Amino acid sequence: MLSSGSRIESFCFLTGILGYRKYLTQPLLNYIAEKCRDNGIEVIKVNESYTSKASCITENVCNVQTSKNTNALRSKRVARGLFKDKILNKVWNADLNGAVNHIN
């Protein structure tokens, strides 16, 4: 058990371990959104789970997120670390796919 104010608890708070992440990221996200609005940049929130389900090349992660039928996805993870696009019939690194979907 962690005691309140312990060094380990402080470390967990800062790094996002043990569910403390939401307390640190929400103010940061609000700050970034405010700065973007001030500079005319559109901010789109995307559920993180959809970035690994949609192909970064042939699918739009925002469209996949709003779709109710996730079984109709044209791509999927085929193994740990591998992602396959069914349209292109190509396989690439799943982490790369998720990262590109975060910035698209």
Secondary structure as GFF3:
##gff-version 3
##sequence-region A 1 104
A	DSSP	alpha_helix	7	15	.	.	.	ID=ss1
A	DSSP	three_ten_helix	17	19	.	.	.	ID=ss2
A	DSSP	alpha_helix	21	38	.	.	.	ID=ss3
A	DSSP	three_ten_helix	48	52	.	.	.	ID=ss4
A	DSSP	alpha_helix	61	66	.	.	.	ID=ss5
A	DSSP	three_ten_helix	70	72	.	.	.	ID=ss6
A	DSSP	beta_strand	75	79	.	.	.	ID=ss7
A	DSSP	beta_strand	82	85	.	.	.	ID=ss8
A	DSSP	beta_strand	90	93	.	.	.	ID=ss9
A	DSSP	alpha_helix	94	103	.	.	.	ID=ss10
###
